[in-house]
């Protein structure tokens, strides 16, 4: 290793893994989680900031949904270039840079967060927080390269789950500030995160590594973009992660707008669902390691459709307790599905390698290369699902004053997701050629 670059990395070699590889991989995973955690907190910052924006800000509910939708949009789009960055600059190097970049949206929000600021300015600053959403793509691409196939579900689930927890944590910080200093003190939230961003960047610089075998492989993204399974999995990830991040952004606003909750009441409830959804994501990956990602994903979509039915009923009869039960269920199930869908990706591309005649380390290397690249694209499209949820809520509340119509649309989409999962990965699995080592039936 020279200058934090590791020249040889072969996690599928059991001797290499046992004699130090696992220790290095776990260390990088730990500090990847720290950085991604802060990134998610900053990306979802405006789900908290809008709770501080009372009548004196002059922004109606539709305007607030569009504000958080802007953050979702930029966070989704920026994931594509972020997925190239690990191969171009190195995982450690990019983690340091991307962490420090979070100072820009956080500092800008600190400057403008007060009544009298124009709506256009709020939109621009909310858009800047999208850089926090990009951290997920580079982090998952990086960690995917560190772990062997049989541990990817666990590692990717833990990496993503630890990052996802940044959502409820920033909401808990917002609750603490509203409950102690009042709804007129949003800058306290921002002041807490500015030093934490610096700490995350310093930890990444001191304790993470770059993998030379991954460097300068930007062509993998182009190859992954041509693979049909990349876009099929992106569609499914819209249903899992798109739901998680979209609901995380919108939940507090829905409680305020449809159920008349105060900022403090909304803040005291919004963190519970994202917290549970984040904690269960590694469980989804571990279950997928054991039973197959497609089976877990299919069951998740069936259950999400059922939970949406509960939320739809609660919206119609205006029952807050039933609504909270159904919505919390959606968070938990989306987190479970996040873990299982991402576990499917490396298995799919390793099976693709075997189907094309590759074997051994050559097949493993191809699978790592393509699955890492595909994760960035899949993560970007999946995050756009969050934008779709926020726009659906915005339209539903603007036209009918409730979220009922939006929930009907979500129910239909989950039905489509479960149909695609069954048809592509479970109904007639595609087998590898003679002497297969892996097939899509194991996805």
Order of alpha helices (4+ residues) and beta strands (2+ residues): beta-alpha-alpha-alpha-alpha-alpha-alpha-alpha-alpha-beta-alpha-alpha-alpha-alpha-alpha-alpha-alpha
